[in-house]
Amino acid sequence: MFILRIQHPVPDFARWKRAFDADPADRRKSGVIRYSIQRSVANPKFVMIDLEFDTVREAEVLLTKMRRLWEGSGSSVMSSPEAWIVETVETVELAEPAPTA
C-alpha cells in the first residue's frame, strides 16, 4: 500500500473542505482507494491528508496533478503544501475497536 501524505495550513477550514470535496483532481479515477483527513488539535487550521493507492505510480501521478492545482486555484484555500509518498510496511492494531451502539 502506498500513501500520498500531504500537509498544509488553511486560512479557513470550511472553505478548504468545500474545495477538497469538489475533488478537482478526481481522486477515484486517479486510483485513490481511500483517504483520511486529520486536523491538528493545537492548530485546527493545519490539515494532513493521507491518500491510499495500490501502486507508487498512481501516487506519483496524483502528486503531479496536485502540484499543478497548488500553483493555480488551490493557492486560494491553502498555503505551503508539503507532500511525501510513503509505503506502508506494517500496520498493527493493539486495541479492539470500541463497541458501537
Backbone bond lengths (Angstrom), bond angles and torsions (degrees), N, CA, C in turn:
res aa  C-N    CA-C-N  psi(-1)  N-CA   C-N-CA  omega(-1)  CA-C   N-CA-C  phi
1 M - - - 1.439 - - 1.527 107.93 -
2 F 1.310 115.98 135.90 1.460 121.95 179.52 1.519 108.47 -118.12
3 I 1.317 115.71 141.53 1.464 121.59 -177.54 1.521 109.12 -124.74
4 L 1.324 114.74 130.36 1.462 121.06 168.30 1.522 105.15 -93.81
5 R 1.313 116.17 110.01 1.461 122.25 -178.69 1.522 107.98 -101.99
6 I 1.331 115.16 123.84 1.468 122.11 -178.09 1.524 108.03 -124.23
7 Q 1.322 116.33 140.85 1.467 119.90 174.34 1.516 109.69 -143.48
8 H 1.336 114.37 146.08 1.453 119.98 178.98 1.523 110.96 -172.94
9 P 1.341 116.78 157.39 1.463 119.79 172.98 1.530 110.40 -78.33
10 V 1.330 114.96 154.87 1.462 121.35 176.05 1.525 107.78 -132.07
11 P 1.331 118.40 135.00 1.465 119.47 179.39 1.525 112.73 -70.49
12 D 1.329 117.34 -28.41 1.463 122.44 -177.04 1.532 107.06 -146.10
13 F 1.346 116.60 106.48 1.465 119.77 -174.31 1.527 111.75 -59.98
14 A 1.320 118.03 -44.54 1.476 120.79 -177.51 1.532 110.74 -60.68
15 R 1.307 117.23 -41.48 1.471 120.90 178.71 1.534 110.68 -66.53
16 W 1.337 116.19 -43.47 1.457 120.27 177.04 1.528 110.52 -60.68
17 K 1.334 116.81 -43.99 1.470 120.74 -177.91 1.526 111.15 -62.75
18 R 1.331 117.55 -38.68 1.474 119.75 176.06 1.528 110.28 -61.85
19 A 1.321 117.40 -42.60 1.474 121.08 178.47 1.528 110.01 -65.21
20 F 1.326 118.04 -41.35 1.459 121.71 178.34 1.529 110.41 -62.29
21 D 1.333 115.88 -45.80 1.471 120.83 -178.90 1.528 112.81 -65.89
22 A 1.334 117.00 -24.81 1.470 120.47 176.56 1.535 110.71 -67.72
23 D 1.303 116.69 -20.76 1.471 124.08 172.16 1.532 113.86 56.44
24 P 1.333 117.63 58.06 1.466 119.30 -178.46 1.528 114.39 -65.24
25 A 1.332 118.61 -18.04 1.468 121.07 179.43 1.526 111.78 -94.95
26 D 1.327 117.58 -1.21 1.473 122.95 179.45 1.530 110.30 53.54
27 R 1.323 114.88 70.39 1.466 121.35 -175.80 1.530 112.92 -53.88
28 R 1.320 117.25 -46.28 1.471 119.50 -176.64 1.525 110.98 -59.64
29 K 1.333 117.72 -48.79 1.468 120.67 -179.81 1.524 112.15 -69.99
30 S 1.338 116.14 -18.58 1.465 120.24 178.37 1.523 112.00 -84.71
31 G 1.329 117.46 -1.32 1.455 120.54 176.24 1.509 115.88 98.38
32 V 1.342 117.68 6.27 1.465 119.81 179.36 1.526 109.01 -68.26
33 I 1.318 115.86 126.60 1.459 122.28 178.77 1.528 110.17 -85.88
34 R 1.312 115.47 -44.84 1.464 121.80 176.68 1.513 107.38 -158.16
35 Y 1.320 114.70 163.34 1.462 118.89 175.74 1.517 109.20 -143.51
36 S 1.324 115.22 159.64 1.457 121.12 173.29 1.518 108.03 -137.02
37 I 1.318 114.27 148.20 1.463 121.79 179.21 1.522 107.03 -119.33
38 Q 1.318 116.12 131.78 1.459 121.57 175.71 1.524 109.22 -122.00
39 R 1.332 115.00 150.45 1.464 121.56 173.56 1.515 108.35 -122.18
40 S 1.303 115.67 142.90 1.456 120.48 176.24 1.526 109.38 -66.86
41 V 1.322 116.93 134.21 1.461 121.33 176.29 1.532 109.13 -68.88
42 A 1.314 117.00 -39.26 1.460 121.46 -179.31 1.524 112.34 -72.19
43 N 1.333 116.94 -29.52 1.463 121.16 -178.63 1.527 108.56 -143.23
44 P 1.347 118.60 90.33 1.461 121.23 -176.38 1.534 114.69 -63.90
45 K 1.330 116.71 -4.52 1.465 119.89 175.90 1.531 111.09 -94.98
46 F 1.328 116.73 15.81 1.456 121.99 175.66 1.518 107.25 -118.62
47 V 1.345 116.44 121.53 1.458 120.52 -176.77 1.523 111.25 -116.79
48 M 1.323 113.99 152.90 1.453 122.85 175.07 1.527 106.70 -131.69
49 I 1.314 116.24 135.83 1.460 121.75 -178.74 1.516 107.82 -127.11
50 D 1.335 116.03 132.53 1.465 122.19 172.82 1.519 107.76 -113.93
51 L 1.327 116.67 121.76 1.464 122.72 178.20 1.524 107.43 -113.84
52 E 1.326 117.45 122.05 1.466 121.77 -175.33 1.525 111.88 -97.01
53 F 1.347 115.08 140.81 1.470 123.39 -178.33 1.523 110.12 -135.12
54 D 1.317 115.95 159.13 1.461 121.54 172.01 1.523 111.85 -78.37
55 T 1.355 117.29 -32.79 1.467 120.02 -175.42 1.524 111.06 -127.75
56 V 1.324 114.61 151.55 1.457 120.03 176.68 1.531 110.20 -65.93
57 R 1.321 117.47 -33.39 1.464 121.17 -179.79 1.524 111.24 -61.30
58 E 1.332 117.39 -42.96 1.474 120.22 177.83 1.530 110.70 -60.89
59 A 1.326 116.60 -40.74 1.465 120.58 178.76 1.530 110.55 -64.63
60 E 1.322 117.09 -41.14 1.469 121.05 179.10 1.524 111.30 -63.40
61 V 1.315 116.93 -42.10 1.464 120.83 -179.31 1.529 110.01 -64.42
62 L 1.339 116.91 -44.34 1.463 118.33 179.67 1.523 110.86 -66.50
63 L 1.320 118.12 -38.22 1.465 120.22 177.59 1.522 110.67 -60.04
64 T 1.297 118.39 -39.67 1.471 121.46 176.43 1.529 110.06 -61.31
65 K 1.334 117.23 -44.99 1.479 120.91 176.99 1.525 110.43 -59.96
66 M 1.334 115.68 -43.98 1.464 119.79 -177.64 1.528 111.02 -63.92
67 R 1.301 118.04 -39.79 1.472 120.12 179.39 1.528 110.92 -61.90
68 R 1.337 116.71 -37.28 1.473 119.34 176.20 1.532 110.64 -65.75
69 L 1.327 116.72 -41.31 1.465 120.22 178.14 1.525 110.88 -63.80
70 W 1.325 117.04 -42.47 1.456 120.57 -179.10 1.511 112.17 -61.53
71 E 1.324 116.91 -34.24 1.466 120.64 179.45 1.521 111.43 -77.01
72 G 1.319 117.72 -20.76 1.462 122.68 -178.41 1.510 111.83 -106.37
73 S 1.323 115.69 -118.88 1.464 121.54 -172.73 1.524 113.66 -64.03
74 G 1.313 118.24 -27.34 1.459 120.95 -178.91 1.508 114.20 -64.21
75 S 1.325 117.00 -23.45 1.463 120.18 -177.56 1.526 112.32 -66.09
76 S 1.329 117.66 -14.98 1.462 119.39 179.72 1.528 112.64 -81.18
77 V 1.329 118.72 -15.10 1.466 120.47 -177.30 1.531 113.39 -119.09
78 M 1.334 117.65 -3.68 1.454 120.96 179.55 1.517 109.89 -158.40
79 S 1.345 115.88 167.24 1.457 119.07 179.62 1.527 110.30 -144.95
80 S 1.301 115.47 160.05 1.463 124.54 173.56 1.532 114.37 47.18
81 P 1.336 117.78 52.89 1.457 118.55 -179.55 1.528 112.43 -68.41
82 E 1.313 114.85 145.07 1.457 122.31 171.42 1.512 106.37 -124.16
83 A 1.322 117.33 145.06 1.465 120.48 -177.90 1.518 110.34 -146.46
84 W 1.340 114.59 146.18 1.445 122.55 176.32 1.523 108.27 -139.30
85 I 1.309 116.25 147.13 1.453 120.65 168.69 1.522 105.43 -104.49
86 V 1.330 114.84 122.74 1.461 120.25 -177.34 1.523 109.46 -124.91
87 E 1.306 115.40 156.37 1.459 121.07 177.68 1.523 108.48 -109.69
88 T 1.315 116.73 130.02 1.461 120.85 175.22 1.519 107.54 -73.98
89 V 1.322 116.62 120.78 1.459 120.51 179.74 1.525 111.92 -106.38
90 E 1.330 116.57 -17.63 1.458 119.07 177.29 1.519 109.32 -164.60
91 T 1.320 115.72 139.84 1.451 122.71 172.76 1.520 106.94 -133.12
92 V 1.329 116.91 126.78 1.457 121.88 -178.61 1.520 107.98 -129.61
93 E 1.308 117.50 129.46 1.457 121.41 174.69 1.520 107.97 -100.51
94 L 1.320 116.83 123.50 1.457 122.05 -175.66 1.523 113.09 -101.28
95 A 1.296 116.54 -15.90 1.466 119.43 -179.07 1.512 108.76 -129.30
96 E 1.300 115.09 149.99 1.459 119.65 176.28 1.521 107.60 -76.17
97 P 1.331 117.63 143.94 1.464 119.35 177.32 1.519 111.04 -60.13
98 A 1.318 115.80 147.50 1.470 120.84 177.57 1.528 108.71 -65.41
99 P 1.330 117.32 141.78 1.469 119.21 179.48 1.516 111.09 -64.83
100 T 1.316 115.86 145.83 1.453 120.47 177.21 1.510 109.47 -99.39
101 A 1.293 115.21 144.45 1.480 119.42 -178.42 1.489 111.76 -91.68
